[in-house]
Amino acid sequence: MTQSSNFGFNTRAIHAGQVPDPTTGAVIPPIYQTTTFAQDGIGKLRNGYEYGRGTNPTRDALQSQLAALEGGTHAFSFSSGLAAEDSLIRAALRPGDHIVLGNDAYGGTYRLIDRVLSQWGITNSAVDMADIDAVRAAVAGGQTRMVWVETPSNPMMKITDIAAIAEIAHAAGALLVVDNTFASPYLQQPLSFGADVVVHSTTKYIGGHSDASGGAVIVKDEDLAEKVGFIQFAVGAVSAPMEAWLTTRGLKTLGVRMDRHSSNAASIARWLTEQEGVERVYYPGLPEHPGHDLAAAQMKSFGGMISVTFTGGEAAARAVAESTKVFTLAESLGGIESLMNYPSAMTHASVRGTDLAVPENLIRLSVGIEDLEDLISDLEQALGSLRG
Ligand SMILES: *Cc1c(COP(=O)(O)O)cnc(C)c1O
């Protein structure tokens, strides 16, 4: 099945790239745990397979699946989200080019661009992507070749208008990249709104089971695909066969998982707004969220991520983060199990003291697909710790 097929999302998730094994008929394509492939004569390859860094059938299956689900022509899978981002930027940009990114971009993305790629001559500026005039001013410099958007953003859950930013980026001669990790392709397909590239940390919702690190770049342009493919091969930050297979397996159930993540999170977000000690709930599904209408237009539903601030400041946020029993205190997100994170000292510690710093009274929830009543009881007893 190809990405151009007219099948629905869940059918594509289950079948794209998943051709039964030609030698045995195995319905689930096997894990090709091999680094090299026999040649039938010098340079006479079987189906183009030569060496594992270059191509591997298990990785190819995942890449077809990803391209089909994001509506791209090509997908490239990497060993982590940051490896994917690094390879994309080196493929698309040159020293002297400028990146404009959201001022609440994932901390690791900012660190990669600001502390690693800066040494390669890439400059950056961080702006509020919800402020269209500010974005227009930021890209006007002339050197801007890439605009980087995360929507919903991590952890402030800000919603950015992908189509509006695409227009501004293209007018300036820049590519629009959307980090679609929080929404996943089930909830939002940025290429359909004019983005040029989608990146993912497949470690999160796409893999979905907190057992395989990975990243992906999905494009719809032949020339860019060739450049990213070359860097994937020449730099070699590829996903290993086992990781690619686990990610493929997770991706097949993305739709049912996201429906459940979204409905659990919507109920929890509403419940949180009614609790004593809660200052503000950041969830795009709440009608009072400033990006609600835009999210409703751009996304199928509102996802499983919620951030909350507390009137009791840092101490309250830390106390709640350390008191849950079903929610596990851990970095990462997007798995079937509920996770709790204190960004300013965990995921976003690298941006402390910068413009991208996260409030110290904020916790972030990755709402899993457990029973809703158990999640709410757990939060209720954790919030109880605020009242001593
Ligand atoms: C986790 C994450 C990344 C980085 O991905 P890794 O797989 O950890 O390298 C990038 N963007 C977002 C939004 C993330 O949540």
The ligand as a MOL file (V3000), in Angstrom:
LIG
                    3D

  0  0  0     0  0            999 V3000
M  V30 BEGIN CTAB
M  V30 COUNTS 15 15 0 0 0
M  V30 BEGIN ATOM
M  V30 1 C 11.1950 14.5700 23.2780 0
M  V30 2 C 11.0230 15.6490 22.2780 0
M  V30 3 C 12.0040 15.9200 21.3310 0
M  V30 4 C 13.3420 15.1920 21.3030 0
M  V30 5 O 13.1970 13.8520 21.0220 0
M  V30 6 P 14.2040 12.6830 21.5560 0
M  V30 7 O 13.6150 11.4500 21.0060 0
M  V30 8 O 14.1840 12.7540 23.0610 0
M  V30 9 O 15.5460 13.0070 21.0290 0
M  V30 10 C 11.7450 16.9080 20.4000 0
M  V30 11 N 10.5890 17.6110 20.4110 0
M  V30 12 C 9.6300 17.3790 21.3280 0
M  V30 13 C 8.3700 18.1940 21.2870 0
M  V30 14 C 9.8010 16.4020 22.2920 0
M  V30 15 O 8.8580 16.1950 23.2070 0
M  V30 END ATOM
M  V30 BEGIN BOND
M  V30 1 1 1 2
M  V30 2 1 2 3
M  V30 3 2 2 14
M  V30 4 1 3 4
M  V30 5 2 3 10
M  V30 6 1 4 5
M  V30 7 1 5 6
M  V30 8 2 6 7
M  V30 9 1 6 8
M  V30 10 1 6 9
M  V30 11 1 10 11
M  V30 12 2 11 12
M  V30 13 1 12 13
M  V30 14 1 12 14
M  V30 15 1 14 15
M  V30 END BOND
M  V30 END CTAB
M  END
